[in-house]
Amino acid sequence: MSCSLRETLVLPARLDAPADWFGALPFSRRIAEIGFGNGEFLFHRSGLEPQVLHLGIEVSLRCIDKAARRVYLAGRRNVRLILGDGRFLLREAFPEAYFEGIFMHFPCPWPKTRHARRRVTTPDFIETLASALAEGGFFELLTDEEAYALAAQKAMGGHPSFRLESFEVDPVRPVRTKYERKWMEMGKPIFRLHVVKTAPARVAKISGGGSGPMHIVLPGARLDAERLRAASSLEGGTDDARWVVCNSYSGVDGSGLVQVVTCDEGFEQRFYIRLVPREDDCLVKVDDASYPFNTPAVHAAIGGLAALLEKRS
Ligand SMILES: C[S@@+](CC[C@H](N)C(=O)[O-])C[C@H]1O[C@@H](n2cnc3c(N)ncnc32)[C@H](O)[C@@H]1O
């Protein structure tokens, strides 16, 4: 895929990007699909309303590439794709009441208790949807799991910002997605939940909880081989804002590069922190090639590495 295609179609999910997105998105009406898979539905839906922006959010780069190629070859101008976690991006990267509709077709039901946080039925995700939708906007869920459909019906139908519009079994639809076909071939019923936002809602942004710039200057601190080695086994934070170092490397310029994974309220980010020794101090900063959202766990990781460099040997 050409560079220019990626630049036009695939928007970067990064700290400074939302401002760029809004400049690059001259559409007053906006629809989103979370987890569009191979993009059949997004492609179909965007053809019906060329004046409406159709924003697809996917965690799989393969899906993004496939859908981008299809959209590009068809010359569609009202589709944009973002690589990232839709639950996180909907909450963090868009203004309130930004979308007039959000589709989610066949998300993983996350049956294990330890993954319960990732379900669409969690109070946090329902608040996120309520906040992201304009009043009168809709959310459509398709699933083959009855228990999941019923849980979503109960959670969203009982929410003060939503009105349950319909709950259908085996709805007739103009286009079937890959997973829909798969479940139908196996003889499974398909459930469709349609809710409409009826009252204002607001969700607190996690990245609003991160404070200050994403670098620290440490007068008198030192970076040496021993500290860099010690960095590779560091971890810390609280239950809702954890961080762990996966690896540390020494750079050719004498700086240290530390690979970090953070988790804020169940949302993961992977990025690098650079440790830069200077004449009178050390700089600890998010590496220039990384763009994490400014969250409490990112700050805690920077603080943890700063503490290591400040430690007296
Ligand atoms: C079971 S597939 C369904 C794909 C498509 N909607 C369909 O009906 O064929 C679920 C899709 O959601 C994507 N996905 C899972 N979690 C996601 C998240 N948090 N944000 C965005 N996409 C996600 C997966 O990569 C996968 O493509």
Ligand as a Chemical Component Dictionary entry (heavy atoms), coordinates in Angstrom:
data_LIG
# 
_chem_comp.id                   LIG 
_chem_comp.type                 NON-POLYMER 
_chem_comp.pdbx_formal_charge   0 
_chem_comp.three_letter_code    LIG 
# 
loop_
_chem_comp_atom.comp_id 
_chem_comp_atom.atom_id 
_chem_comp_atom.alt_atom_id 
_chem_comp_atom.type_symbol 
_chem_comp_atom.charge 
_chem_comp_atom.model_Cartn_x 
_chem_comp_atom.model_Cartn_y 
_chem_comp_atom.model_Cartn_z 
_chem_comp_atom.pdbx_ordinal 
LIG C1  C1  C 0  -15.168 -11.523 15.734 1  
LIG S1  S1  S 1  -14.437 -10.274 14.804 2  
LIG C2  C2  C 0  -15.814 -9.506  13.964 3  
LIG C3  C3  C 0  -15.392 -8.755  12.736 4  
LIG C4  C4  C 0  -16.511 -8.101  11.935 5  
LIG N1  N1  N 0  -17.207 -7.089  12.701 6  
LIG C5  C5  C 0  -17.480 -9.138  11.445 7  
LIG O1  O1  O 0  -18.658 -9.077  11.833 8  
LIG O2  O2  O -1 -17.074 -9.981  10.629 9  
LIG C6  C6  C 0  -14.020 -9.056  16.036 10 
LIG C7  C7  C 0  -13.115 -7.945  15.474 11 
LIG O3  O3  O 0  -12.970 -6.938  16.456 12 
LIG C8  C8  C 0  -11.613 -6.520  16.513 13 
LIG N2  N2  N 0  -11.438 -5.990  17.881 14 
LIG C9  C9  C 0  -11.414 -6.693  19.049 15 
LIG N3  N3  N 0  -11.309 -5.855  20.100 16 
LIG C10 C10 C 0  -11.280 -4.604  19.588 17 
LIG C11 C11 C 0  -11.170 -3.307  20.172 18 
LIG N4  N4  N 0  -11.080 -3.151  21.501 19 
LIG N5  N5  N 0  -11.150 -2.223  19.354 20 
LIG C12 C12 C 0  -11.235 -2.375  18.008 21 
LIG N6  N6  N 0  -11.328 -3.588  17.399 22 
LIG C13 C13 C 0  -11.358 -4.675  18.172 23 
LIG C14 C14 C 0  -10.820 -7.760  16.171 24 
LIG O4  O4  O 0  -9.543  -7.455  15.652 25 
LIG C15 C15 C 0  -11.718 -8.406  15.115 26 
LIG O5  O5  O 0  -11.404 -7.967  13.814 27 
# 
loop_
_chem_comp_bond.comp_id 
_chem_comp_bond.atom_id_1 
_chem_comp_bond.atom_id_2 
_chem_comp_bond.value_order 
_chem_comp_bond.pdbx_ordinal 
LIG C1  S1  SING 1  
LIG S1  C2  SING 2  
LIG S1  C6  SING 3  
LIG C2  C3  SING 4  
LIG C3  C4  SING 5  
LIG C4  N1  SING 6  
LIG C4  C5  SING 7  
LIG C5  O1  DOUB 8  
LIG C5  O2  SING 9  
LIG C6  C7  SING 10 
LIG C7  O3  SING 11 
LIG C7  C15 SING 12 
LIG O3  C8  SING 13 
LIG C8  N2  SING 14 
LIG C8  C14 SING 15 
LIG N2  C9  SING 16 
LIG N2  C13 SING 17 
LIG C9  N3  DOUB 18 
LIG N3  C10 SING 19 
LIG C10 C11 SING 20 
LIG C10 C13 DOUB 21 
LIG C11 N4  SING 22 
LIG C11 N5  DOUB 23 
LIG N5  C12 SING 24 
LIG C12 N6  DOUB 25 
LIG N6  C13 SING 26 
LIG C14 O4  SING 27 
LIG C14 C15 SING 28 
LIG C15 O5  SING 29 
# 
